[in-house]
Amino acid sequence: CDICNILENKDIFHFIYEDDLCFSILHESPSYPGHCLVIPKEHVPIIEELDDKTTEHLFVVANKVSTAIFESIGAHGTNIILNNGTDAGQELAHLVINVIPRKEKDGINFEWPPKKISNDDLKKMQSKIKLFSDAIFSGKDRLPTAKMKSDEHDTHAKSSNHDVPAITDSHNQNIPI
């Protein structure tokens, strides 16, 4: 893994911080000068595969790196971003938290057009997510069976099945969720 190799080649990377669980380095291709990465030493591709102790620690470290960025380079804000999975923009199969300095008129834009969703569809989505979150937070070994698999997603999108919540984009096109 390219990320895991960083630890074997520390002399060529710009380390900001390191402890037993994680490290932080300056990004080699920053979105803005001072852009840092917070990376677990354990090789995990997505946050769901990381234990709670390490997950908590990563965000404590990201917060402290953010504070260091504020104090050292005079950032007016930071974005702390985790691209969790390839569909979320993750490029490498190793968890990475980005801490990006922000200043007024820095040219970085994380805005997206808001979608419209009906209250009924919000309630359906709430029920669907809550079913799983209740099981996850209670520590159950088995999760409920999903009603909609990803391969069925397109079939539902083309049908007039009103049980599938949908949002609309800026062109009022339905986007099943």
C-alpha positions in Angstrom: 0.0 0.0 0.0 1.4 3.4 -0.9 0.2 4.9 2.4 1.8 2.1 4.4 5.1 2.6 2.6 5.2 6.2 4.1 6.2 4.7 7.4 9.1 2.8 5.8 10.3 6.0 4.0 9.9 8.7 6.7 12.9 10.7 5.6 11.2 11.7 2.3 7.9 12.8 3.8 7.1 15.9 5.9 5.9 14.6 9.2 3.9 16.9 11.4 3.0 14.3 14.2 3.4 10.7 15.0 2.3 8.3 17.8 1.6 4.6 18.2 -1.7 4.7 16.4 -1.3 7.3 13.7 0.7 10.0 12.0 0.2 13.3 10.2 2.1 14.6 7.2 1.9 17.5 4.8 0.1 16.6 1.6 2.5 16.5 -1.3 -0.2 18.0 -3.7 -2.1 20.2 -1.3 -5.4 21.9 -2.1 -4.0 24.8 -0.1 -0.5 25.3 1.5 -0.6 23.6 4.9 -3.0 20.8 3.8 -2.2 17.9 6.2 -3.2 14.2 6.2 -4.0 12.2 9.4 -3.5 8.5 8.8 -3.9 5.4 11.0 -0.8 3.2 11.1 -3.1 0.2 10.9 -4.0 -0.6 7.3 -7.8 -0.1 6.9 -9.5 1.0 3.7 -12.6 2.5 5.3 -13.5 3.9 8.8 -16.0 1.1 9.4 -13.1 -1.4 9.7 -11.3 0.7 12.3 -11.9 0.1 16.1 -13.6 2.8 18.1 -10.6 3.7 20.1 -8.4 4.4 17.0 -11.3 6.2 15.3 -11.7 8.5 18.3 -8.0 9.1 18.4 -7.7 10.0 14.7 -10.3 12.7 15.1 -8.6 14.1 18.3 -5.4 14.2 16.3 -7.1 15.9 13.3 -8.6 18.5 15.7 -5.1 19.2 17.1 -3.6 19.4 13.7 -6.4 21.8 12.8 -5.5 23.9 15.8 -1.8 23.9 14.8 -2.8 25.1 11.3 -4.9 27.9 12.7 -2.2 29.1 15.0 0.8 28.6 12.7 -0.3 29.9 9.3 -3.3 32.1 10.3 -6.0 30.0 8.6 -9.5 31.4 9.0 -11.0 27.9 9.0 -10.3 24.3 8.2 -12.2 21.5 6.5 -11.7 18.1 8.1 -12.7 15.6 5.4 -12.8 11.8 5.2 -13.5 10.4 1.8 -14.8 7.0 2.9 -15.0 4.6 -0.1 -14.3 5.1 -3.8 -17.8 6.5 -4.5 -17.0 9.2 -2.0 -13.8 10.2 -3.8 -11.3 7.9 -1.9 -8.4 7.3 -4.3 -6.2 4.9 -2.2 -7.3 1.8 -0.2 -6.1 3.3 3.1 -8.1 5.5 5.4 -6.9 9.2 5.3 -8.4 12.3 7.0 -7.6 15.5 5.2 -7.2 18.7 7.3 -7.4 21.6 4.8 -6.6 25.2 5.8 -9.1 27.8 4.6 -8.8 31.5 4.0 -11.2 33.9 2.5 -11.2 33.7 -1.3 -8.9 30.7 -1.4 -10.7 29.3 -4.4 -11.7 26.0 -2.8 -15.3 25.1 -3.2 -17.0 22.3 -1.4 -20.5 23.5 -2.0 -23.0 21.3 -3.9 -26.5 22.1 -5.1 -29.1 21.2 -2.5 -31.5 18.5 -3.3 -35.3 18.5 -2.6 -36.8 15.6 -0.7 -40.4 15.3 0.6 -41.2 14.9 4.2 -42.6 11.4 3.5 -39.3 10.4 1.8 -37.3 11.8 4.8 -39.4 9.7 7.1 -38.8 6.6 5.0 -35.1 7.2 4.9 -35.1 7.9 8.7 -36.8 4.5 9.3 -34.4 2.7 7.0 -31.2 4.2 8.5 -32.6 4.0 12.1 -33.3 0.3 11.8 -29.6 -0.3 11.1 -28.3 2.3 13.5 -30.3 0.9 16.4 -28.8 -2.5 15.7 -25.3 -1.1 15.3 -25.4 1.1 18.4 -26.9 -1.7 20.6 -23.9 -4.0 19.6 -26.0 -6.7 17.9 -24.0 -9.3 16.0 -26.4 -9.4 13.1 -27.8 -6.5 11.1 -31.3 -6.4 9.7 -31.7 -7.6 6.1 -31.6 -4.7 3.6 -34.8 -4.3 1.6 -33.0 -2.9 -1.4 -29.7 -4.2 -2.7 -27.5 -2.0 -4.9 -28.2 -4.1 -8.0 -31.9 -3.6 -7.4 -31.4 0.1 -7.1 -31.6 0.8 -10.8 -34.7 -1.3 -11.2 -36.5 0.7 -8.6 -35.3 3.9 -10.1 -37.0 3.0 -13.4 -40.2 1.8 -11.9 -42.9 3.8 -10.3 -42.4 2.2 -6.9 -43.4 4.9 -4.4 -41.7 3.0 -1.5 -38.3 4.1 -2.7 -37.5 7.6 -1.4 -36.2 10.0 -4.0 -34.6 13.4 -4.1 -34.6 15.8 -7.0 -31.6 17.6 -8.4 -31.4 21.1 -9.6 -33.1 20.0 -12.9 -36.0 18.4 -10.9 -34.8 14.9 -12.0 -35.6 12.2 -9.5 -32.6 10.6 -7.8 -33.5 7.4 -5.9 -31.9 7.1 -2.4 
